[in-house]
Structure formats: structure tokens, C-alpha cells
Amino acid sequence: MASRNHDKWDANYHQLKDYISLHHQLPDKKKQEDRGLLNWWKYNKRLAKQGKLDTTRMLLLQQLSDMREVSMVRIMPDTPRPETSAQSEPAAPLD
């Protein structure tokens, strides 16, 4: 039987997944009603960077990240992407 924390984690995951599917982005930090999901996301990303999150949950969070990226490509498919150049000219000094 799953623990209460496990059930709560799964519920938050599914809520955020539904939110991203609908809005194609993470919740806005300025909107009070969705701020809890954003905080949950940031907390779990921090745990993942610290190596404190199990592999399964890390993969699930990565799937959410991938959903955001795919959604943005679908919304703006013809948006030019900035080119990165290793040999860009240095800016002229301001005198």
C-alpha cells in the first residue's frame, strides 16, 4: 500500500501535468490559485539537483519538462531561434 506522501506526490504530479497540457506552461507565480503547483515543481527540481529524488520521480519530472518544450514548439513552430556563435564580435568599449 502506498504511503500518504506518495499519494500526495502523485496527485500533485497529475495536477501539474493537466495544467501543462491545458496551458502549455508552468503556473504563473503571480496567480495565487496555482502557486502551490509551481512551488511543488521548484521544490522537486531542487531535490533532483541535490540527488535526493528517486529515479522514477526524476523521470516523471523530466516528462513534464518535455511536455512544456513540445507544447511551445507546437504553439510557435515558425519562431526563429537565436543563433549561438562561438565567434561573436566583442562589443565596442564605451568611452
N, C-alpha and C positions, 0 to 999 in steps of 0.2 A: 504494500500500500504506500502511495506517495505521501510525503510529508506536506504539511501545510505550506511551508516556504516554497516547496517545489510547485505546488498547485498555484500559488500566488505568482511565481515567476512565469509559469506557463500562461496564466491569464493576462499578465502584462504584455508578454510577448505577442499573444494573439491580438490584443487590443492595438498594439503599435503596428503590427502587420496590417490589420484592417485599415488603420489610419493612413499608412503609407500607400496602400492600394487605392484609397479614395482620393488622397490629396497629393500624392507623388512627392512628398517631402516629410521631414520630421515636423513635429508640432512646433508652433510658434511659441517662443518663450514669453511673449507679451500677453498671450491669452491664458488666463487663469485656469480655464476648464481643462486644458490639455497639458499644462505644465508638468503635472505628475508623470506623464508618459515620457516627456523629454528628460526629466531628471532621472528616471529609471534607466533610460538609454545611456545617458552620460555616466551614471554610476557603474553600469555593467561594462561599458567600454573601458573605464578606468581599471576595473578588476581584471579585464582581459589583458591590458597592457602590463599589469603587475604580475600576471601569471597565476592569478587566484581563481580563475574561472575554468570549469571543466571543458574539455574539448567539444562536447556536444553543444553546449551553450554558446561557445565561441563560434561554432559553425552556424548556428541559428542567427546570431547577431550579424555574421558576415552575409547571410542570405538577405537580411533586412537592408544592409548597406547596398548590396547588389540590386535590390528592388528599386531603391532610390535612383541609382545610376541608370538603370534600364528605363525607368519612368521618365527621367529627364531627357534621354535620347529620343524617346517617342514623342515627347511634347515639342521639342525643338530640334528636329532632325537636320535642318539646314543651317543651324547656327555655326558660324565659322569659329574654329577653335584657335586660340592663340598659339603661335608657333614659338617653340623654345629653341633658342640658338645658343650654342656654347660660345660663339664668337660674336656676340653683340658688341656694338661700339660703345665705349665708355662715354658717359655724359660729359659735356664740356663743363669745365670748372666755372663757377660763378665768381666774378671779381667784385 
